[in-house]
Amino acid sequence: MLKHKLLSWLPQLSHQVWILAAGRLLSQVGSGFTLFYAPIFFVNQVGLSATAVGIALGSASVSGVLGRFLGGSFADSRFWGRRRTLLLSAAVSALADVVLALTYNFPTLVMGNLLMGLGIGLYWPATEAAVADLTTIDQRNEAFAITRLADSMGLGIGVVLGGALIATAGNYRALFVIDGISFVVFFAIIYFAIAETLQFQDHQRRFHQSWGVAFSDHRLMVYVLVNILFTTYIAQVQSTMPLYFTNFVSAAESDGGFSPTTISGLFSWHIVVAVLCQLPVARSLNRFSRPHALMVSLLLWGGGFVMVWLTGVASSYPLIWAILALGILAIALVSYTPSSSTLVVDLAPESLRGVYLSINSQCWAIGYLIGPPMGGWALDQSRVVAHSFWLIAAASIGIGIVILQYLNQILVTQEKG
């Protein structure tokens, strides 16, 4: 009875969507193994400087831009399609882990990260295009929510298991081996269980024509502006906020701010809330237009950033404010991700889904290029500037709401016309 109720509550999607989500969960478990522990390993055990490791890790963003560009074009091509692009992504990512597991110097660390960035870049346009191919308009928001849910669950499980493995065995290189194995298994899942979803048409545009159509789409370019704002927010949560909680929370359990254990617990809470709320939030936002759903997300981002500010300036109970902040920001995140991908699919001609989703994915690379340096600069200033940074971030949602209102007007006018 309980099983029947659970199955009826889950969205009724193609079995291939569920297989893609399961494969992604598995590969994200491997990524969670390495995400937080790679910098510690390469600085403390390999002996590279923190600056060198930072440059090497940042190189993944550079190759990620190329990967997304190629991934979008490949996903829409007759030869590659969605399936072969996903296979190439898994193979490149597994190779990257082989290089990282064997790394003893800076050049090989850069090579490994360049390969990993390329593999991740190839992945996103192809997988989101495949999900769009396999779903109807009414199903897409929940389908994208399922794939993002798999990402969050896999990442959370991987972080916990990786920490446990390090605590018991202390073998960091094993993390890269396990991550590589997860990509090999993901490759096998795609090869044996996923069919090609691209319906290629003979009149499809050539390479340069496809990108020309996408970049000349006024609706997409307007959306890109606000999407970069969203991805910059996400980068602040992952890169700036942990350091802010460490150095600028004055009324914590120590003069130096929250302890590493507390910060780890807070971000575990963030992941748990995201996992629990992903599907219910996506389902509840189906009643709104995509721009209006994204406006709801912006309001949540603003509220979350205000809570972060309160965490830093509050004279009492800063941990409570931090818990509230990361809870609200988790809901903000899960209200953004499926609505974002669904909106881009709605804008894209069917034959150009890969290219449009590639441009959507490039916004993440730009956001992560802007966000960390901006946040780092703010934290290098006075305490007043560091605290005010979060209020400025909260106020910036006004820019996003204006852009989304304009986009909504364009779409409404288009529908009426």
N, C-alpha and C positions, 0 to 999 in steps of 0.2 A: 504493500500500500504506500509506504513512505517512498520507495523507489519510484513508483508510478507518479507520485506527486512531484518528485524532483525532476523526473524526465519531462513532465508536462510543463514545468516552470522554465526549463531551459529552452532557448530559441530553437525552432525546427529548421536546421540548416543542412546543406549538403554534407555528406560524410567526409568529403575531401577537405572542407573547411575545418572540421574537427581534427582530421589527420594533420593538417598543416599546423594547427594550434598545438597539438601534442608534440610534434617534432620541434616546434619553436620552444616549447617549455623545456624540453630535454636539452637543447643547445644552450638555452639561457641559464640552465643549472651550471653548465660548464663555464659560461661567461661569468656567472656570479662567483665561481671559484677564484677567478683571477682578478676581478675588477678592483677590489680593495687591497689585494695583497701584492700585486705586481710592483707598485712603487717601493713598498717595504723591502721586498726581496732584492730588487736590483740596486737599491742604495745600501742596505745593511749587510747583504751577503755577497753580492757580486762585486760591490765596492765602487760603483759609479756615483758621481755627484748627483745631488738632488736636481740641480739645473740641467744636467745632461739627460737624466731620466725624464724630466718635464718636457724637454725638447723632443725626445724620442716619442713619448706618449702623444704629444701634440701633432707629430707627423701623421698620425692616423687620420686626423681631420683633413689633412691635405689630400691624401689618397682617397679618403671618403668622398670628397667632392667629385673626383674623377670616377669613382665607383658608381656613384648615384647617376652621373651623366651617362655612363655606359649602360648601367642597369636599366634605365628608362628606355634607351634606344634598343637594347637587346630584347627587352620584354615585349616590344611591339614589332619585332622583326620576324619574318617568316622562318629563318634558319634557327634562331635561338628560342624565341618565344618565352613564356613564363617559366616552364619546367627546366629547360636547359640553363637558363640564367640562374635559377635557384641551385641547380647542381653545381654550376661553376662557382657560385658564392660559397657553398659548403666546402668545396675542394680547396679553394683559396684560403678560407678561414682555417681549415685543418692544417694546411701547409704552414700558415703563420704560426700556429701553436708549436709545430715541429721546430721552427727557427727559434722561437722564444724559449723553448725548453732546452735548447742547446746554446743559448746566449751566454757569452762570457765577456763581451766588450760592447762598446757603444755602436759601432757600425752594424753589427748583427741585431742589436736591439732596435735600431731604426728600421732595418729591413723587415723584422718581424712585425713591427707596428704599421709600417706601410702596407704590408700584405693584409693585416687584420682590418685596417681601414678600408682597403679595396673590397675585401669580402663582405663587410657590413654594408658598404655602399651599394654593391651589386644586389644585395638581398632585398632591401626595403621596397624599391619600386616594383620588383617582380612579385613579391608575396602579396602586396596590397592590390596589385592589378589582378592577381589570381583570385583573391577573395572577392573583388568586385565582379569578376566574370561569373563566379559561382553563386551569386546572390541576386535577389530582386532589390528594387529601390527600397521597399519597406523593411527588408532584412538587414541592409548594410550596416546601419548604425550598431546593431547588436552583434553582427558578425565581426566588425572591427573591434568591438569591445571584447569579444571572446579572445581574439588573437593578442590584444594588449593585456588581457587578464593572464594569458599563458606566459607572456613576457615577464610580468610582475611576479607571478608565482615562481617561475623558474629562477629568476634573479634572486629572490628572497631565500629560496631553498639553497641555492648555490653559495650565497654569502654565509649562511649558517653552517653548512657542511664544510665549506672551505676553512672557516675558522676552527671547526672541530678537528679537521685533519691537521692543520698547522699546530694546534695545541697538543695533539697526541703524538704526531710523527715528526713535525717540524720540517717536512720535506716540501719546499715550495715548488721545486721543479715538477713534482707529481701533479700539481694543480694544472700546469699547462698540458701535461700528457692526458689527463682526464678531460680537459676542455677539448683537445684535439679529437679524442675518441667520441665525444658527444657530437662533434660536427660530422664525423664519419658515419655515425648512426643516423644523423639527420639526412645525410646524402642518400643512405640506403632507403630511408622512409620515402623520400621524394622519388627515387628511382623506381621503387616497386609499387608504391601506393598512390602516386599523384599522376594524373593524366594531364596532357597539355590542355589548357583552357582557352588559349588565344584562338579566336575565329578570324583568321587572316583573310583580308579582302584584296583582290587583285588591284583595286584602284587606290590602295593605301599610299600615302605620300612618302616621298623619299626622305632620307635622313635629315637634310637641311630644311626641307619643307615642314617636317613635323615640328621641329623646334621653333621655326618661324611662326607657325600657327599658334603655338603655345605662348610665346613671348608677345605676340600681338593681341592676345586675348585680354582685353581690359579688365574683365571680371577677375581673372586669375592673378593679374599683376596687383590689383587692389588687395586681394586676399593675401598675397605674399607679404605685403607691408605689415599686416596685423599678425601674420603667422610668425614672422621674425620676432615680434614682440613676445609672443607666447613662448617660443623656444629660448629666448633670452631669460625669461622668468625661470624656466626649468633649469637652465644652467646655473642661475643664482642659488637655487635650492641645493644643487648637488656640489657646487664648488665654493661658493661664498659663505653659505649659512653654517656649515660645520666650523669654519675658522671663526666666524662671528660668535658662535655659541662658546667657543673655547676662550677667546680673548676679550670679549666685550660684555659678558653677562656678569655683572658685579656682585649680585646677591645669590650666587650659587653655592655649591657645597665646598668650594675653595675660592681663594682670591683670584685664581687663574681662570675661573669660569667653570662650565660643566666639564666633568671628567670624560675621557674617551669612552668609558663604559656607558655613561649616561647618554652621550651622543649616539653611540651605537644602538642603544635601546630606543632612543627617539626616532631614529631613521628606520629601525625595524618596525616600529609602530606605524610610521608613514607608509611602509610597504603593505602592512597588514590591512590598513584602512583602504588603500587603493585596491587591493585584491577583493575585499568584501563588498566594496561599493561600485566596482567597475560595471557590472551588468545591471544592477538596479538603477544606477544613475543614467546609463545609456538608454535604458528602457523608458525612464521618466522623461528624458529630454526629447523623445520621439514626437511628442505633441507640439514641439516648437519647430520653426524653420531653423535651418542650420546656422545662419547668422545670429538669430536670437539665442540659440543654445550656446553659442560661443560667447555671447554677451553675459549669459549667466556664469559661464566659466570665468570671465574677466572679473566679475564682481566678487567671486570667491577668491581669486588671486589677490585682489585688493584687500579683502578682509584678512586673509592669511598673512600678508606682509605687515599689516597693522599689528597683528598679534606678535609677529617677530620683533617689531619695534618695542612693544610692551615687554617682551621677554628681556630685552636689553636694559630698559630704563626702570622697570618695576623694582621697588625696594623690597618687595616680599612676593613669595610664591612664583618665582620666575619659571620653575619647572612646569607649573600648571599652564602658564601662558605658552610655553614651548610645545607642550602636548596639544593644546588647542590649535596652535599655529600649524603644526605638521599634519594634524587631522584635517583641517580646512584645506590646506594646500594639496593633500592627497585627493580630496574630492574635486578640487579645481583641476588637477591633472587628468583625472579619469573622465571629467566632463569635456575636456578639450580633445583628447586623442581620437576617439571614434568620430566625433563631430567634424573634426578637421579633415580626416581622410575621406569621410562620406561626402563632404562638401566638394572636395576636389574631384571625386569621381562624378558627382552630379554635373560639374562644370565641363568635364572632359568629353570630347567625342569618343565613341567606343573604340575607335581604331588608334587613339592617342592616349589611352589610359596610362600606359607605362611612362610616357614622356611627362604628362601632367603630374603624376605621382612622384616622378623624379624631381621636378621643380619643388613640389611640396616637401620632399625629403631634404633638398638642399637648404631649406630654411633652418633645419636643425644644425647643419654645419655652420651656417652664418651666425645663428644664435649662440652656439658654443664658441665661436670665434670672438663675439662681442662680449658675452656675459662674464666669463672669468676675469679678463683684464679690467673691465669696468668695476666689478666687485672688489677685486684685489686693490685697485687704486683707492677706492673708498675706505677700505680697511687699513690702508697705510697712512690715512690722514688722522685728524684728531677724533676723539670719541664722539664729539658732536656730529661730525660729518658721517662717521660710521653708523651712528644711530639714525641720522636723518636719511641715510641712503634708502632705508626700508620704507619710509614715508613717501619719498620721491617715487620709488617703485610702485607703491600703492596708488599714488596720484596719476601715474602714467597710464593706468587703465582707461582714463578718460579719452586719451588719444585712440586707443583700440576701439572703444565703443563708438566714437565718431566714424572711424573707418568702416566698422561693421554696419552701422546705420546706412552709410553711403552704399555699401555693397548690397544690402538688403533692398534699397530703393532701385538699384540697377536690375536686380533679379525680378522684383515685382513688376517693374516697367516692361521687362523682357517678356514675362508671362502674359501680361495684358496685351502686349503688341503681337 
